[in-house]
Amino acid sequence: MINILMIEDDAEFAELLTEYLAQYDIKVTNFEDPYLGLSAGVKKYDLLILDLTLPGMDGLEVCKEVVEKYDIPIIISSARSDINDKVEGLALGADDYLPKPYDPKEMYARITS
């Protein structure tokens, strides 16, 4: 089983992705609050799916903190389509950037590739 930490403030989107991935034996634990997500024990997860527009803390800040403290792959999943956000996220250490909206099949392909 793949165990994924997701920090995503869109609960409906998170539920949709979580349900889709569950059929492939992938467990997603979502936190809408980035501080709660960071305190959830990041190192016990196999992957982080990270939104950029979050309450109280920008996703790029979360990305930077995770890269500095943990060895975990990060896929940024964001509706922010500014090329600067993509470049900065990847430069900070994110492994991939998937712009929203996307089909959950594409996220599955990126997780398993």
Residue pairs with C-beta under 8 A, 6 or more apart in sequence:
1 25
1 26
1 27
2 25
2 26
2 27
2 46
2 47
2 111
3 27
3 29
3 44
3 45
3 46
3 47
4 21
4 26
4 27
4 28
4 29
4 45
4 46
4 47
4 48
4 49
4 111
5 29
5 31
5 37
5 40
5 42
5 45
5 47
5 48
5 49
5 72
6 14
6 17
6 18
6 28
6 29
6 30
6 31
6 37
6 48
6 49
6 50
7 30
7 31
7 32
7 34
7 37
7 38
7 48
7 49
7 50
7 51
7 54
7 59
7 62
8 14
8 17
8 30
8 31
8 32
8 49
8 50
8 51
8 77
9 32
9 33
9 51
9 53
9 54
9 55
10 51
11 30
11 32
13 100
14 28
14 30
14 32
15 30
16 104
17 28
17 49
17 104
17 107
18 28
18 30
20 104
20 105
20 108
21 27
21 28
21 104
21 107
21 108
21 111
22 28
24 108
24 112
26 108
26 111
28 49
29 40
29 45
31 37
31 40
32 55
33 54
33 55
33 56
34 54
34 55
34 56
34 57
34 59
34 62
35 56
35 57
37 62
38 62
38 65
38 66
42 48
42 66
42 69
42 70
42 72
43 70
43 72
45 72
46 72
46 73
47 72
47 73
47 74
47 75
47 111
48 66
48 72
48 73
48 74
48 75
49 75
49 77
49 107
50 59
50 62
50 63
50 66
50 74
50 75
50 76
50 77
50 78
50 94
51 59
51 76
51 77
51 78
52 58
52 59
52 60
52 76
52 78
52 80
52 85
52 89
53 59
53 78
53 79
53 80
54 62
59 76
59 78
59 89
60 85
60 88
60 89
60 92
63 74
63 76
63 89
63 92
63 93
63 94
64 92
64 93
66 72
66 74
66 93
67 74
67 92
67 93
67 94
73 95
73 96
74 93
74 94
74 95
74 96
75 94
75 95
75 96
75 97
75 98
75 107
75 110
75 111
76 86
76 89
76 94
76 96
76 97
76 98
77 98
77 100
77 102
77 107
78 85
78 89
78 97
78 98
78 99
78 100
79 99
79 100
79 101
81 99
86 97
86 99
89 97
90 97
96 110
98 106
98 107
98 110
